[in-house]
């Protein structure tokens, strides 16, 4: 490797001795490579730029492939057209260097679109070689740590993040067109709330007070409903100081949307409409393949009752004592650590067991409804059964992707729920300001949260969240 770097450094020096600016200034790149190839016009003058991916020299001429984020094109360099000085510049370039080219676009006798270069500009010298052409960048850990090389070397990775960008853009358009206001709420919270999860803690020196990276934006968004914003959404970064797994990253992207005068049934319809819209617009069909199985996104989707599953599988009812839960779960062969145990923790233990996992080759997404009220401190109860909440979780491909409620807007009930949650989970402070906001009156509303990272996993058929986050959290390198 040292020999390769020294050779490239010597080429850099050779260019500098010829008064060539090796790390160039502004370059007038007139269009992306894909645009000029898609809109091919014989002999059209073009100016573009990209990274050299291949070099094929033939004495006084050479062919190169240059690539930008949109695509790749062949360039043809001739000494008799460029002149000796310009062609000498080319002799000092390597695979990985970034160049700008101007010339006429044409097709070779083999029909390949090619730029016949008339002007060559050096823009950046790569001192490190790119991964070997035929094997690319394969080591998973290296791919995540050096995502810049991953994007250059692996087109399928680039396509994942292009689709991710389009998904987020299309989500914005979907909500904007339905009259929702996109808002921004704080990422630093004085109280960790809005969802269950361990927060990241920091310190504000000026105010000499603790702050928490947000677990969820929910309580701030619902304050906006109190303020008269009837339809709001936020595409937000949230943080949870918890484990890392194929489905979890400490920093993740969420969509949260709130609709005044609606309930969780309306949010089901909104979710179906949104995901179906994204599939038709971006995938051109309402079916995706995830982990070898087809998921049919055509509404309406399936619905199952959490309470009924708990009853059928474990004979557990919401009014059972914790000791009864433990005994019934142990009777089904589930090992339980009874130290500091709560019903919420028990639910987390058996969550993987109750996740919908259809055996059919083609399955629809599943709304899981009828959650126990004590698991839903921010949701309204069902009018006909206060032990159950108006809440759903959405599962696609056996993975939770969304969560929604009919939002609790009774300030007295809400404060009592906060107290019960604090006692059960050993939680900290109650968000008194949020309760005060409810005391001024919040309209009935439906709220929805969708994990964008997981949705992208489904749409791109990837089995780990790290593949859809540009820079996932990694264990520090040793040494």
ABEGO torsion letter per residue (X at the ends): XAAAAAAAAAAAAAAAAAGBBABBBBBBBABBAAAAAAABBBGBBBBBBBBBABBBBBEABBBBBBBBAAEBBBBBBBAAAAEAAAAAAAAABBBGBBBBBBEBBBBBAAGBBBBBBABBBBABBBABBBBBAAAEBABAAAAAABAAAAAAABAAAAAAAAAAAAAAAAAAAAAAAAGBBBBBBBABBABBBGBBEBBBBBBBAAAGBBBBBBABAAAAAAAAAAAGBABBBBBBBBBBBBBBBAABBABBBBBBBBBBGBBAAAAAAAAAAAAAAAAAAAAGBABBBBGGBBBBABOBBBBBBAAAAAAAAAGBBAABBAAAAAAAAAAAGBBBBABGBBAAAAAAAAAAAABBBBABABBBBBBBBGBBAAABAABBBBAABAABBBBBBBBBGGBBABBBBBBBABAAAAAAAAAAAAAAAGBBBBBAAAAAAAAAEBBBBBBBBBBAAAAAAAAAGBABAAAABABBBBBBBBX
